[in-house]
C-alpha cells in the first residue's frame, strides 16, 4: 500500500506542477519556480524528511524551466522557446517569431495633375493701304477698334505698330512712307479709340520685309500694310 501511495502521489504532484505552471505560462518564471518548489518539496517529503529540501530546489528549477520554455514572458502570444525577441513591449504587434512587425508605410499621396497655365490670348492687326498712301481706310477701322478694345480689356498690354511698303520707289522714300503708315494707325488707336499713347509705339520697315512677291500687282498690294499684335495672359 505504501508503495502505491509513493507512486501515485508523485504522479499527482507532478501533474499538479505542470498544471500549476501551465496556468502561469503568460507570466514570468518566478511564480512557476515557486509552484515547482512547493510541489518538489512535497515530493521529497513523501520519500523522507531529508528529501524535502532537495525536492524544493529541484521542483523550483523544474517549474521555472518549464514555465520559461512554455511561457510567454512578454505577453506577445509567442511562447518563450519560439520567441526571438523576448523583451518586446506589451501591446506590440509581432510576427510568428515574436519580433515587432515593421511599421506600416503610409501610401504615397497620388500625384496631383499638373494644372497648365492658361494659354495667352492674342489679337493681330493687318491694315492694307492704297499705293503711295498713308491714309487709314474706313473699312479698316473696325479691325483697329477690335485691337483697341482688347488692349482696354487688358490694361497692362502694349503693342508696336509696324509699317511696310511694296518695292516701288527708292528705299529712303519707302522708309518714310512706312513710318507715316504706322503713325496713322497709331493715331486711330490713341485718338479715336482711347488707348493710352505710352502703350503704342510706331515703327517703319520700308520695303525690307515683304510677305508676298513684289513682282506682281497682287503681291505688292499685300506688302502695302501695317501690322500689329497684342498678347495677354488671361
C-alpha positions in Angstrom: 0.0 0.0 0.0 2.8 2.4 0.9 4.4 1.7 -2.5 1.2 2.6 -4.3 1.0 5.8 -2.3 4.6 6.7 -3.0 3.9 6.1 -6.7 0.5 7.7 -7.0 1.2 10.8 -5.0 4.3 11.9 -7.0 2.3 11.5 -10.2 -0.4 13.6 -8.8 2.1 16.2 -7.6 4.0 16.2 -10.9 0.7 16.7 -12.7 -0.1 19.5 -10.3 3.3 21.0 -11.0 2.7 21.1 -14.7 -0.9 22.2 -14.3 0.2 25.0 -12.0 2.9 26.2 -14.3 0.6 25.8 -17.3 -1.7 28.2 -15.6 1.2 30.7 -15.3 2.5 30.5 -18.9 1.5 34.0 -19.5 3.6 35.2 -16.5 7.2 35.4 -15.7 9.1 32.4 -14.5 9.4 33.3 -10.7 5.8 32.2 -10.0 6.5 28.9 -11.7 9.6 28.4 -9.6 7.5 29.0 -6.5 4.9 26.5 -7.6 7.6 24.0 -8.6 9.4 24.4 -5.3 6.3 23.7 -3.2 5.4 20.7 -5.2 9.0 19.5 -5.3 9.2 19.8 -1.5 6.1 17.7 -1.2 7.5 15.1 -3.5 10.7 14.9 -1.4 8.7 14.7 1.9 7.0 11.6 0.6 10.3 9.8 0.4 11.7 11.2 3.6 12.2 14.4 5.5 15.7 14.7 4.2 14.4 14.8 0.7 12.0 17.7 1.3 14.8 20.3 0.9 16.2 18.7 -2.2 12.8 18.4 -3.7 12.2 22.0 -3.0 15.2 23.0 -5.1 14.6 20.5 -7.9 11.0 21.5 -8.1 11.8 25.1 -8.2 14.2 24.6 -11.0 11.9 22.3 -12.9 9.0 24.7 -12.6 11.0 27.7 -13.6 12.4 25.8 -16.6 9.0 24.5 -17.7 7.4 28.0 -17.4 10.3 29.7 -19.2 10.1 27.2 -22.1 6.3 27.1 -22.4 5.5 30.5 -21.0 5.2 33.9 -22.8 7.3 36.3 -20.8 6.5 39.4 -22.8 2.8 38.5 -23.4 3.0 38.8 -27.2 1.4 35.5 -27.9 4.6 33.7 -28.9 5.9 31.2 -26.3 9.4 31.8 -25.0 11.1 28.9 -26.8 10.0 30.3 -30.1 10.3 34.0 -29.3 13.4 35.5 -31.0 12.6 38.9 -29.4 11.6 38.1 -25.8 11.5 41.6 -24.5 9.0 43.1 -26.9 7.0 45.8 -25.2 3.5 44.6 -24.4 0.9 45.5 -27.0 3.4 45.5 -29.9 2.2 43.6 -33.0 4.7 40.8 -33.6 5.3 38.1 -36.3 5.5 34.4 -35.8 8.9 34.7 -34.2 7.8 37.2 -31.6 9.6 40.2 -33.3 7.9 43.5 -33.9 6.2 43.8 -37.3 7.6 46.7 -39.4 5.6 49.8 -39.1 3.1 50.1 -41.9 4.2 52.5 -44.6 1.7 55.1 -45.4 0.9 55.1 -49.1 2.5 57.8 -51.1 0.0 60.5 -52.0 -1.2 60.3 -55.5 0.4 63.0 -57.7 -1.9 65.8 -58.4 -2.4 66.5 -62.0 -0.4 69.5 -63.2 -2.6 72.5 -63.8 -1.5 74.0 -67.0 -1.4 77.8 -67.1 -4.0 79.2 -69.5 -2.6 79.9 -72.9 -2.1 83.6 -73.6 -4.7 85.3 -75.7 -3.6 87.3 -78.8 -5.1 89.7 -81.3 -3.5 90.7 -84.6 -4.0 93.6 -86.9 -3.3 93.8 -90.7 -4.3 97.0 -92.3 -3.9 97.5 -96.1 -3.1 100.8 -97.8 -3.5 102.1 -101.3 -0.4 102.7 -103.5 1.7 105.6 -102.2 -0.9 106.5 -99.5 -0.7 106.6 -95.7 -4.4 107.2 -95.0 -6.3 104.6 -93.0 -9.4 103.4 -94.9 -12.7 103.5 -93.1 -13.1 99.8 -93.8 -10.0 99.0 -91.7 -11.2 100.9 -88.6 -13.3 98.0 -87.3 -10.2 95.9 -87.1 -8.3 98.7 -85.4 -11.1 99.1 -82.9 -11.0 95.4 -82.1 -7.3 95.8 -81.1 -8.2 98.8 -79.0 -11.0 97.0 -77.2 -8.6 94.2 -76.4 -5.9 96.5 -75.1 -8.5 98.3 -72.9 -9.7 95.0 -71.5 -6.1 94.1 -70.6 -4.7 97.4 -69.5 -1.1 96.2 -69.0 -0.7 95.3 -72.6 1.4 97.3 -75.1 2.0 97.0 -78.8 4.2 98.2 -81.6 2.6 99.2 -84.9 4.8 98.2 -87.9 4.5 99.9 -91.3 5.6 98.3 -94.6 5.6 99.2 -98.3 6.0 97.5 -101.6 9.2 97.7 -103.7 8.2 100.6 -105.9 10.2 103.7 -105.2 13.5 104.3 -103.5 14.5 102.7 -100.2 14.6 106.1 -98.5 11.1 107.1 -99.8 9.6 103.8 -98.8 11.1 104.0 -95.4 9.4 107.3 -94.7 6.2 106.1 -96.2 6.2 103.0 -93.9 6.7 105.2 -90.9 3.8 107.5 -91.9 1.5 104.5 -92.3 2.5 103.1 -88.9 1.8 106.5 -87.3 -1.6 106.8 -89.0 -2.7 103.5 -87.4 -1.3 104.5 -84.0 -3.3 107.8 -84.1 -6.5 105.9 -84.7 -5.8 103.6 -81.7 -4.9 106.5 -79.4 -7.1 109.4 -80.6 -10.2 107.6 -81.7 -10.4 104.5 -79.5 -8.8 105.7 -76.3 -5.6 103.6 -75.9 -3.0 105.4 -73.9 -0.3 106.8 -76.0 2.5 105.3 -74.0 1.2 101.9 -74.7 1.6 102.1 -78.5 4.8 102.5 -80.5 5.1 103.0 -84.2 8.0 101.9 -86.4 8.6 101.6 -90.2 10.5 99.0 -92.1 10.1 100.3 -95.6 10.3 97.6 -98.3 12.7 95.3 -96.3 10.1 92.8 -95.0 7.8 91.7 -97.9 5.4 88.9 -97.3 4.4 88.5 -100.9 6.0 88.7 -104.3 6.6 92.3 -105.3 6.8 91.2 -109.0 3.0 91.1 -109.2 0.4 93.7 -108.5 -1.4 91.3 -106.1 1.8 90.8 -104.2 2.6 94.5 -104.0 -0.9 95.2 -102.6 -0.3 92.6 -99.9 3.0 94.2 -98.9 1.5 97.7 -98.5 0.4 97.1 -94.9 0.6 97.9 -91.2 0.8 95.0 -88.8 0.4 94.8 -85.0 0.0 92.1 -82.4 -1.1 92.2 -78.8 -0.8 89.3 -76.4 -2.1 89.0 -72.9 -2.3 86.4 -70.1 -5.9 85.8 -69.1 
